[in-house]
Amino acid sequence: MSLSLTGEYDCKLDPKGRLVLPAKVKAALPDAYANQLVLVRGLEPCLVLYPRSAWDVIQARVMALDEFNEEYRQFQRNFLRGVTEVELDNIGRFLLPGSMRRYAGLEKEAIIVGLGNRCELWDPARYDDYLIKDPGEFSKLAQKFVSLSPDTPGSPALSA
C-alpha cells in the first residue's frame, strides 16, 4: 500500500486537547486504516502521526536493533516511549495526551504537515523555526538528495 499524505493544515486544539484530522488527510488513508493511527514523539520537537501500516514498518526496524547494545537500547527507549494508538471519534477528532502536547509545545494551535507515509504535528512558531529560510540552502539540499550529480550531462538542476 502506497500512502501519499501531503499538505500543510492549520488546526486548533479544543480545550480538552483534541484535534480534528483534516478531511484531506483522512481521505488519503485507505478505509481499512482510517481509524488505525499511531502517535509518537518526533525526533524534533513535534509529534508524528503514522497510519498503522506505516508504523508497523518503522516499529519493526526499531525493534530489530540489538537489545544488548547500549546505544540501541537508549534509542529504542526514547523513540518508543509514549507511543499511543489514536482513535478518531465520529467527527474525526483525536486526543493528544498531555505529555505529548507538552513535548511538542502544542497548546491552542497546530500545523499538520503531510510527509508521504506520516504527518508531523507542530506548534506553528516551532515549525517556522525548523524550516529552511535560505532558498540557496534549500536548492543545495534538493540537488544533493533529489537530482543527479551536477557533472552528469542532462542532470535536472533544481534551483530556487
N, C-alpha and C positions, 0 to 999 in steps of 0.2 A: 504494500500500500504506500503510495506516494502522497505526502502532505504538502500543501502549499499555503501556509499561514503567513500572510503578508499584511503590510499596512501599519499605520500608527493611529491609535484611537485615544482621544481624551475621555477619561471616565471620572466619575465621582463615587466615593465610598459613602454608604449610608451610615447613620450613627452607630449601627451595630458592627461596622467593619465589613459589610458585604459589598460586592462589586458585580455589576451586570456584565456578563461576557458579551462583547459586541456581536450583533447579528451576523456580520460578515465573517467573523472568526468562527462562530458556531456553525455557520453554513459550510465552512471549509472542512469541518470534521465529518467523516463518514458517519452515518446514522448509528452504526454499531459502537462508535467510540464517543459519541456526543456527550455522554454523561460519565465517561471514564477518563478523568483528568487527574494529574498528579502535580502538586505544587511543591517546589523545593527552593532553598536559598540559592541565589546565583553566586557566581564567582566574583562578580562585582556587587555593590550594594543594591541589589534588585532581587525580585522573585522570578522564578521561571516556572511556567505552566506547560506541562507536556501532555499530549494525548497519551493514554495508556500504552498504545502500541509503540510510540517513540520512546517513552520512558523505559519500557522493558528492555530495549536495546542498550540504552545508557546504563541502566542498573546492572545488566549482565556484564558489561565491560568493567564497571567499578568492582563488582563482586569477584571478578576473575583475578584481581590483584592478589598477590601472595600475602596472606594474613600474618606471616612470620617476619615480614619486612616492616620496620617501624614507620618509615615514611608512608608506605601504602596504607597502614592502619590509620595513621593520622589523617590522611586524605579521606579514606572511607568514613571515618568518624565525623569529620567536618562536613563532608558532602552529603551524607545520608541523614544527618540529624534533622529532625523536624519534618521529614518527608510526610506529606499529607495528601490523602486521597480526597479529591474535591467532588462534591455532589452539587449539581445545578438544581435549583428549585424550579417551580413551574414557570417562572418568568426569566430564567437564565441567570439568576444570581448565585454567587458562591461566597462563602465566608472565608476571609483572610484571618487566620489565627493571630492573636495579639503579638506573639513573639516574632512572627513573620513580618507583620506590619512594622514593628519597631526596627527589625533588621534592615528593611528597605526604606525606612523613613516615610512610610505611607500614612497619611493622616486623613485628608479630605479629598485629595485628587490623585489620580494615577494616569500614566500613559501606558497603554498596552502596545507592544511592538511585536509584530509577527516576523519570525525569523525562520520560515520554512517548516521545520519539524517541531517548533516550540514558539511560545510567546514569552517575552520578558515584561514584567510589571515594574515600572519605575516611578519614583517621585519625580515630578516634572523638572524641578531645579537640578536634582542629581543627574537626571538623564541628559540635560543640556550640558552639564559639566563633562560627561563622558563622550560626547560627540566630537568628532574632528572638526575644528573650525577652519583650518587652512586647506583650501582647495588643492594646493600643490602637494601637501602631505597625503591627502585622500587619493589623488591621482597616482602617486608613487605606490601606495598600497594596492590600488587597483591593478597597476602594471605588474607588481610583484605576485599577486595572488590570482589574477584573472587572465591577463593577457600573456602572450608568448614573449619570449626574450626580445628586447628592442633591437637586437642584432639580427633577428630572424627576418628574412625577406617576407613581406606580406603580413607582418605582425599587426594585429589590431591594436593600435596605440590608443589608449584611453587617456583623455586629458580633461581637465576641468575648465 
